[in-house]
Amino acid sequence: MSNLQPIRVGILGFGVVGTGLYQVLTENSDSIIQRVGRPVTVKRIADVDWDRSRDVTVPDELKTTDAYEIINDPEINIVAETIGGLEPAMKFVMDAIAAGKSVVTSNKEMIARHGHDILAAAAANSVDVQFEGAVGGVVPIIRTLKESLDADHIYEIMGIVNGTTNYILTEMSREGLDFQVALGQAQQLGYAEADPTDDVEGIDAANKLAILSAIAFGRRVDVDQIYREGISQLLPEDIAYAHRMGYVVKLLAIARRRDDDSVETHVHPVLLSQKHPLASVSGPFNAIFVRGRACDEVMLYGRGAGSLPTGSAVAGDVIDSARNLTKNAAGRVPCVCAGQAEIVPMGEVSSRVYVRMKVKDQPGVMGAISTIFGSQSISIACVMQEDTDGQTADIVWIMHECGEDQLTGALAAIQALPIVEAIPARIRVEG
């Protein structure tokens, strides 16, 4: 048993992540002493509602409803913010830093939008700010990029970073479920919130991609400039067509660095080759695929959400900060972003694309549509036609790589043809 004074932790917010953090720190207290060299104890927990049911029991003397009983307590060394959202979390974090406390957080929105200001304040006050739990749950992607791959030149990040959407797409693929049915199932299992907008419309994934891009490429990324599409408009028939053609459908967060250091950043559904390492990631799991000059290809995989997985990631940051405090160190891995990234407009991005059209079942349809694609210099990789009701047919195309604006123009001209009833799907293709 160490003779050193314990490192004392205050937890702000006692929901899913806060309870997981508390469990990890208390249940593994003996092994944590060995790893840090001194005890790491939870001194105080602040939450606005202590009446709601939780899976853990907390001694009454640890409970408070006042965050400033933690922030202003001179004995507390580390503040763990697990509230989420921008306010009051941002104010609490900045006040804790000003009070000389290290901060750990799982708040992806706050870090994505205000990470630069938070890290600058931490450097000015000689404290740590760590946020491994903000991306990928238990997947240690932040530490991997900031430390293990720090000497490399990263070209690309491609990730399944939202467990809710991955679960929904898995069920739509395996069971042929409609989106709304799969969403309801996810909500019943606790994978999706009552209001799932942030997840299913790609907002959560965009926040995470902003964080990953900034770390990997050394430039701050404005999350509002990240192109974003969700999964709420996906139809089971397109997932079935994709499967028959050797693909699975995933919501991917993608960032690529170009030779001129500009950055492509986009979140959207993708037809992903069944041979790609990310294709087998199913259910509520996350995985991040990284490609770099020296490392070649690396993929990290694990549970992307949940009390204990995310709590474990936050606890890892608590332990790292506790080690730094024990050695009188802070800011060993500083913010290295050198200015703002130049984001490539989505219209200038090129990719292969899957397109499904509903057309009249009559001679000459394929030729008329192919002529328009040819006039726009868009090359067809493969095409498949299926009768649906005798009057109309589905035509499914996969195009060779072409520009977004280029394809948009071609599809507008095709949509105007009297033989084309609808173009219900346009999905990018990767791998």
C-alpha positions in Angstrom: 0.0 0.0 0.0 1.4 3.4 -1.0 2.2 6.0 1.7 1.5 8.8 -0.7 -1.6 10.9 -0.4 -4.4 9.8 -2.7 -5.2 11.5 -5.9 -8.8 12.7 -5.4 -11.3 12.7 -8.3 -14.6 14.6 -8.6 -17.2 13.4 -11.1 -19.6 15.9 -12.8 -22.7 14.1 -14.0 -23.7 10.6 -12.9 -25.4 9.1 -15.9 -24.3 6.3 -18.1 -20.6 7.3 -18.4 -20.3 8.7 -14.8 -21.6 5.5 -13.2 -19.2 3.4 -15.4 -16.3 5.6 -14.4 -17.2 5.2 -10.7 -17.5 1.4 -11.0 -14.1 1.1 -12.8 -12.3 3.3 -10.3 -13.8 1.7 -7.2 -13.8 -2.0 -8.3 -10.2 -1.9 -9.6 -8.8 0.3 -6.8 -6.1 -2.1 -5.7 -4.7 -2.6 -9.2 -4.9 1.1 -9.8 -2.7 1.8 -6.8 -0.1 -0.5 -8.4 -0.3 1.2 -11.7 -0.2 4.8 -10.4 1.9 4.3 -7.2 -0.8 5.8 -5.0 -4.5 5.5 -4.4 -7.0 7.2 -6.8 -10.2 7.8 -5.0 -13.6 9.4 -5.8 -14.2 12.2 -3.3 -17.4 13.8 -4.6 -20.0 13.3 -7.3 -22.3 16.1 -8.6 -25.6 15.4 -10.3 -28.9 17.3 -10.5 -31.0 14.2 -9.8 -30.2 11.7 -7.1 -33.6 10.1 -7.1 -33.4 8.3 -10.4 -32.5 4.6 -10.4 -28.9 3.6 -11.1 -27.0 0.3 -11.2 -24.5 1.4 -8.5 -24.8 2.4 -4.9 -23.0 5.6 -3.8 -22.4 6.6 -0.2 -24.4 9.7 0.7 -21.3 11.6 1.7 -20.1 11.6 -1.9 -23.3 13.1 -3.3 -23.9 16.7 -4.1 -26.1 18.7 -6.5 -23.6 21.6 -6.7 -20.8 21.2 -9.2 -18.8 23.9 -7.5 -18.4 21.8 -4.4 -16.1 19.8 -6.7 -14.6 22.6 -8.7 -13.7 24.7 -5.7 -12.5 21.9 -3.4 -8.7 22.3 -3.0 -8.3 18.6 -2.2 -9.7 17.4 -5.6 -7.0 17.0 -8.2 -8.9 15.7 -11.2 -12.4 16.7 -12.5 -14.2 14.1 -14.7 -16.8 15.8 -16.8 -19.4 13.3 -18.0 -22.4 15.6 -18.4 -22.3 16.0 -22.1 -23.6 18.9 -24.3 -22.1 22.4 -24.4 -23.5 24.1 -21.4 -23.1 24.0 -18.5 -20.3 21.5 -19.2 -18.1 24.0 -21.0 -18.3 26.5 -18.1 -17.6 23.8 -15.5 -14.5 22.6 -17.5 -13.0 26.0 -17.9 -13.6 26.9 -14.3 -12.0 23.6 -13.2 -9.0 24.4 -15.3 -8.8 27.9 -13.9 -8.9 26.3 -10.4 -5.8 24.3 -11.3 -7.4 20.9 -11.7 -6.8 18.4 -14.5 -9.8 17.5 -16.5 -10.9 14.3 -18.2 -14.1 14.3 -20.4 -16.1 12.1 -22.7 -17.8 15.1 -24.3 -17.3 14.9 -28.0 -19.4 17.9 -28.9 -17.5 20.2 -26.5 -14.1 19.0 -27.7 -15.1 19.1 -31.4 -16.3 22.7 -31.1 -14.1 24.2 -28.3 -11.2 21.8 -27.9 -8.6 24.4 -29.0 -9.7 26.9 -26.4 -9.9 24.2 -23.7 -6.4 22.9 -24.4 -5.0 26.4 -24.6 -6.4 27.1 -21.1 -5.0 23.8 -19.8 -1.5 24.7 -21.1 -1.7 28.2 -19.5 -2.6 26.6 -16.2 -0.2 23.7 -16.4 -2.9 21.0 -16.1 -4.0 18.1 -18.3 -7.1 17.8 -20.4 -7.7 14.3 -21.7 -10.7 13.0 -23.8 -10.1 9.4 -24.9 -13.8 8.5 -24.1 -15.1 11.1 -26.5 -14.5 8.9 -29.6 -15.1 5.2 -30.0 -16.0 4.2 -26.4 -13.4 1.7 -25.2 -11.4 1.9 -28.5 -8.1 3.7 -27.7 -7.9 5.7 -30.9 -7.1 9.1 -29.4 -4.0 7.8 -27.6 -3.0 5.8 -30.6 -3.0 8.8 -32.8 -1.4 11.2 -30.3 1.3 8.9 -29.1 1.8 5.5 -30.9 1.4 7.0 -34.5 2.5 10.5 -33.6 5.7 10.3 -35.8 3.8 9.0 -38.8 2.2 10.9 -41.7 -1.5 9.9 -41.6 -3.3 9.9 -44.9 -6.7 8.6 -44.1 -9.1 7.8 -41.3 -12.2 5.8 -42.0 -14.4 4.7 -39.1 -17.6 3.2 -37.8 -17.8 5.6 -34.8 -21.5 5.4 -33.8 -22.8 2.1 -32.3 -26.5 3.1 -32.6 -26.4 3.4 -36.4 -24.2 0.4 -36.8 -26.7 -1.7 -34.8 -29.6 -0.4 -36.9 -27.8 -1.1 -40.2 -26.8 -4.6 -39.0 -30.4 -5.4 -38.3 -31.6 -4.0 -41.6 -29.1 -6.1 -43.3 -29.5 -9.4 -41.4 -33.3 -9.3 -41.0 -34.4 -7.1 -43.9 -36.0 -4.6 -41.4 -37.3 -1.2 -42.3 -35.3 1.7 -40.8 -38.1 2.6 -38.3 -38.5 -1.0 -37.1 -34.8 -1.4 -36.6 -34.6 2.0 -34.8 -37.4 1.0 -32.5 -35.6 -2.2 -31.7 -32.4 -0.2 -30.9 -34.4 2.0 -28.6 -35.9 -0.9 -26.7 -32.4 -2.3 -26.1 -31.0 1.0 -24.9 -28.7 1.5 -27.9 -30.7 4.6 -29.2 -32.1 7.6 -27.3 -35.8 8.6 -27.4 -34.7 11.4 -29.7 -32.1 9.6 -31.9 -31.4 12.6 -34.2 -27.8 13.1 -33.3 -27.0 9.4 -34.0 -29.1 8.6 -37.1 -28.4 11.9 -38.9 -24.6 11.6 -38.4 -24.2 14.6 -36.0 -22.5 12.5 -33.4 -20.2 10.9 -36.0 -19.3 14.4 -37.4 -18.2 15.6 -33.9 -16.0 12.6 -33.5 -14.5 13.0 -37.0 -13.6 16.6 -36.3 -11.6 15.4 -33.3 -9.9 12.6 -35.1 -9.1 14.7 -38.1 -7.5 17.5 -36.0 -5.3 15.1 -34.2 -4.3 13.0 -37.2 -3.6 15.9 -39.6 -2.5 18.7 -37.2 -5.1 21.2 -38.3 -8.3 22.3 -36.5 -11.5 21.1 -38.3 -14.7 23.1 -38.2 -17.4 20.5 -37.5 -19.9 22.6 -39.4 -17.9 22.2 -42.5 -18.0 18.4 -42.4 -20.4 17.1 -45.1 -23.1 14.9 -43.4 -25.8 12.5 -44.4 -27.6 10.1 -42.0 -29.2 6.7 -42.4 -32.9 7.6 -42.0 -33.6 7.5 -45.7 -31.9 4.2 -46.4 -34.2 1.5 -47.7 -34.0 -2.3 -47.2 -34.0 -3.0 -50.9 -30.8 -1.0 -51.4 -29.1 -2.9 -48.6 -30.2 -6.2 -50.2 -28.9 -5.1 -53.7 -25.6 -4.1 -52.1 -25.3 -7.5 -50.5 -25.9 -9.3 -53.8 -23.2 -7.1 -55.4 -20.6 -7.9 -52.7 -21.0 -4.9 -50.4 -22.4 -4.1 -46.9 -23.9 -0.7 -46.0 -22.2 1.2 -43.2 -22.3 4.8 -41.9 -18.7 5.9 -42.2 -16.8 8.9 -40.9 -14.1 9.6 -43.5 -11.2 12.0 -43.5 -8.5 12.2 -46.1 -5.5 14.4 -46.4 -4.6 15.6 -49.9 -1.1 16.3 -51.2 -1.7 20.0 -50.7 -2.7 19.4 -47.0 -6.3 20.2 -47.6 -8.7 17.8 -46.0 -11.7 15.9 -47.1 -14.2 15.2 -44.3 -17.5 13.6 -44.7 -20.0 11.4 -42.9 -22.5 9.4 -44.9 -23.7 5.9 -45.7 -21.3 3.8 -47.8 -21.4 0.6 -49.8 -18.3 -1.0 -48.4 -16.7 -4.1 -50.0 -17.3 -7.2 -48.0 -13.5 -7.8 -48.1 -12.7 -4.5 -46.3 -11.7 -5.0 -42.6 -14.5 -2.6 -41.4 -17.2 -4.7 -43.2 -17.4 -7.4 -40.5 -17.9 -4.8 -37.7 -21.5 -5.5 -36.6 -24.0 -4.5 -33.9 -23.2 -1.7 -31.5 -19.4 -2.0 -32.1 -17.0 0.7 -33.3 -13.9 0.4 -35.4 -11.5 2.9 -36.8 -9.2 2.2 -39.8 -6.1 4.3 -40.2 -3.8 4.5 -43.2 -0.4 6.2 -42.9 3.0 6.4 -44.7 4.9 4.3 -42.1 2.2 2.3 -40.3 0.5 1.3 -43.6 -2.9 0.1 -42.3 -4.1 -0.1 -38.7 -7.6 -0.9 -37.3 -8.8 -0.7 -33.8 -12.1 -2.4 -32.7 -14.2 -2.5 -29.6 -17.5 -1.5 -28.0 -18.4 2.0 -29.0 -20.8 2.9 -26.2 -22.1 1.8 -22.8 -21.5 2.5 -19.2 -18.4 0.3 -18.5 -16.7 0.5 -22.0 -16.8 4.4 -22.0 -16.2 4.5 -18.3 -13.1 2.4 -18.8 -11.8 4.9 -21.4 -12.4 7.8 -19.1 -10.8 5.9 -16.2 -7.7 5.4 -18.3 -7.4 9.1 -18.7 -7.9 9.6 -15.0 -5.0 7.2 -14.3 -2.8 8.9 -16.9 -3.5 12.3 -15.3 -2.8 10.8 -11.8 0.6 9.5 -13.0 1.4 12.9 -14.3 0.4 14.5 -11.0 2.6 12.0 -9.1 5.6 13.0 -11.3 4.7 16.7 -11.2 4.2 16.7 -15.0 1.4 18.1 -17.2 0.9 18.7 -20.9 3.3 16.0 -22.0 1.3 15.5 -25.2 0.3 19.1 -26.1 -2.2 20.3 -28.7 -0.2 20.4 -32.0 -2.8 21.9 -34.3 -1.2 24.5 -36.5 -4.1 26.6 -37.7 -7.4 25.8 -39.4 -7.7 23.0 -41.9 -8.8 23.9 -45.5 -11.8 21.7 -46.0 -12.4 20.4 -49.6 -16.0 21.2 -50.6 -18.0 18.0 -51.1 -18.7 19.0 -54.7 -15.0 18.6 -55.4 -14.8 15.1 -53.9 -14.6 12.1 -56.2 -15.8 8.6 -55.4 -17.4 5.5 -56.9 -21.2 5.7 -56.5 -24.2 3.3 -56.4 -27.4 4.6 -58.0 -30.8 3.0 -58.1 -33.4 4.2 -60.5 -37.0 3.2 -61.0 -37.8 3.4 -64.7 -40.5 2.4 -67.2 -40.0 -1.1 -68.4 -39.7 -0.4 -72.1 -37.0 -0.6 -74.8 -34.3 2.0 -75.1 -34.3 3.0 -71.4 -30.8 1.7 -70.7 -29.4 3.4 -73.8 -30.9 6.8 -73.0 -29.6 6.8 -69.5 -26.1 5.5 -70.5 -25.9 8.3 -73.2 -26.4 11.0 -70.5 -23.7 9.4 -68.3 -21.4 9.3 -71.2 -22.0 12.9 -72.1 -20.9 13.8 -68.5 -17.7 11.6 -68.9 -19.0 9.2 -66.2 -17.9 5.6 -66.7 -20.2 2.7 -65.7 -18.5 -0.1 -63.7 -21.5 -2.4 -63.6 -25.3 -2.4 -64.1 -28.1 -4.6 -63.0 -31.8 -4.5 -64.0 -34.7 -6.2 -62.3 -38.4 -6.2 -63.1 -40.5 -5.1 -60.2 -44.2 -5.1 -61.3 -44.2 -5.6 -65.0 -44.7 -1.9 -65.6 -41.6 -0.6 -64.0 -38.1 -1.9 -63.3 -35.2 -1.2 -61.0 -31.9 -0.3 -62.6 -28.9 -0.4 -60.3 -25.7 1.2 -61.4 -22.2 1.4 -59.9 -20.2 4.1 -61.4 -16.4 4.4 -61.6 -14.9 7.2 -59.7 -16.5 10.5 -60.6 -16.9 14.0 -59.1 -19.9 14.8 -56.9 -21.0 17.8 -58.9 -20.4 15.8 -62.1 -22.8 13.1 -61.0 -25.3 15.5 -59.6 -25.6 17.2 -63.0 -26.0 13.8 -64.8 -28.7 12.6 -62.4 -30.6 15.9 -62.8 -30.7 15.3 -66.6 -31.7 11.7 -66.1 -34.5 12.5 -63.7 -36.0 14.8 -66.3 -36.4 11.9 -68.8 -40.1 10.8 -69.1 -38.9 7.2 -68.8 -37.5 7.7 -65.3 -40.0 7.7 -62.5 -37.6 8.1 -59.5 -34.0 8.0 -58.4 -34.6 6.7 -54.8 -30.9 5.9 -53.9 -27.5 7.4 -54.4 -24.8 5.9 -52.1 -21.1 6.3 -52.2 -18.9 3.2 -52.6 -15.6 2.4 -50.8 -13.2 -0.5 -50.6 
